[in-house]
């Protein structure tokens, strides 16, 4: 099984980095072929080029080699994992740019017309999203409506054919101690293992 794991956090040593390493280690320990990317450390170019703004015609070859690499890789994946903080109700800019530059027509989806319904093209039918947050769950739901839930589960992943989406939020990170963080890392490893079980029911 080939799994892509994507980290979007610019600060080395962050808890997001620890989650990323835990997931990558768990998946590799279970025999997965893991494609792991720390998008900030690699300097993924998030700015969308003018020629990449089309929504119907299949995108041409990417001019940037990193973008071309990621487009080629994502088409080969069986599952996706995204690790990122909740910043202003959005993923960090590098991950937004990754979605906009990688999930392009002809790679992520096919669309017959601008007002039509997309056909997802990714072979990865499932995804795991791990978020960190400093907003209590009740306030996130009552005041903000949990926008990241809508982003991933409604707006992005189903559009490219990922229908099995599991999202876990670790909160609140800012005042969490070592024991709680250790529990969270164990939870992240369990969720990574469950991602494989969902791919192969005989393993559960």
N, C-alpha and C positions, 0 to 999 in steps of 0.2 A: 504494500500500500504506500502510495506517495502522498505526503502531506506537506502543504506549504504553511509555514508559521511566520507571521509578520509582526514585528514590534515597532511601535511608533511612540517613542519617548526620547527626548534629546539629552537627558541627564544620565550619565553613566552612574551605575550603582543605585538607581531608583528601584522601587519595589516592582515596577513594571518589568525591569530587566530580570529580576529574580523570578517572576512569573514566567517570562519567556524562556529562561534557562531551565526551569522546572519542567515545562511542557516539552521542550525539545529533548531533554534528557529522558523523560518518560517514553516518548514516542520512539526514540532511537533504541532505548532499552527493550522495547517490544518488537524490534525488528523492522520498523518503518524506514522507508527512504524519505528523509526529512529535508526539505528545502527551507532553510532558515535565513531570514533577512532582518537585520536591524536597520530599518530604513533611514534613520537619522545618521547613524554611524557610517553608513555606506554613501550618504549624500544623494539619496534618490532625488532626481530633479522633479519637483512637484508642480512647477508651472506648466500649464497646458498651452501648447502651441496653437496658433490660429488654425492650422490645417487639421487639428484634432477635435474641432468643435462640431463636426457633423454628427448626426444622430441616426441616419438611415443608411447611407452608403458605407460599405465595408471600409474600414480604415486601411490606408496604405502602410507600407513598411515604416516603422518608427525611425526617425532620424537620429535619436539619441540611443546609444548602445545599451544603456541600462534599461530604458523603457522596452527596447526590443527583447532583451533578455527576459524581463518579467512577463511580457506578453507570451513569449514562447513557453516559459515554465508553467504559467497558470493553466494553460490548456492541457497540461499533462497530469494535473493533480486530481487525487481522489477525494480530498477533503482540505478545508481551509481553517486556519486558526488566526485570529487577530487579537493582539494584546495592546491596549492603549488606555490612557486616562480619559475621563470626561472633562473636557475643557469647554466652558461656555455652551454645554449641551451638544458639543460636536467632537468628532475625533480631531487630533492634531492635524495641522495643515498638510504635513507630509503624507498622511494616510488618505486624506481627501484627494490630494493630487494623484496619489497612486491609483485610487479607484477610478478617477476621471481619465487617466492616461492608459491604464491597463485594461479595464473593462469596456473597451471600445467596440463599436459595431464590427462584426466579423470575428471577434475574439470572445467577448463576453456574451453577446446577444445578436440576434438578427431581427430587423424591424422592416416590414414591408412599406410602411408609410409613417409620417410623423405622428399621425393620430392613431396608429394601429397598436395592436398588442404585441409585445416582444416575445420572441422565442429564445429562451436561455440556451447558450451554447457550451457552458462549462460542463465537463464530465463530473466535477465535484458536486455531489448532491447534498453534502452536509457541511456544516461549519460550526465552529466554537468561537464565541466572542467573549474575551475576558476584559472587563473594565475595572478601573479603580476610580473612586470618587470620594470627595470630602463633603458631599451633601447627604444628609440623612434620607433614608428611603421614603419616609412619609412626606417630607418637603419636596423631594424629587417628583413624586407622583402628584401631589396636590397643587403645587405651584407651577411646575414646569412640564408635567405630563410625560416625563421620561422620554425625551426626544431621541436618545440613542437607540431605544427599543424600536422606534419607528424607522429610524435610519437604516438599521441593519435588517430587521425582520420584515419590513414592508417595502422600503424604498430601494435598497441595493441588492441584497442577496437573491430574493426571488426573481428579480429582473434578469439575472444571469443564470438562472436555473438551479439555484441552491434552495431547496425546499425544507430541509431538516436543519433548523437553526437553534442552537443552544447558547444562551447568554447568561453569564454569571457576573455579578457586580460585587466587588470587595469594598466595603465602606465601614467607617470612615478611616481613611488611610493615615491622615495627618496625626491622629492621636492614638494610633494602634501600637501595641507593644510587641516584643519579640515572640511571645507565646502565641498571640493571635495571628501574627504573620506566618508563623510556622504552620498553624492550622490552615490558613488560606493557601499556602503552597501545597500542602497535602491535598486540599480540595482541587487545586488546579491540576495536579497529577492524576487524580481520580477522574476528573472531567476529560482529560486527554485520553485516558484509557477507555472511558465510555464512548468516546468518539469512534474508536476502533470497533467496539462491540456493536454500535449502531450500524456499522458498515457490514458486519458479519454476525448475524443473529446467533450462529452456532457457538460463538465465543462467550455469550452471556449466560 
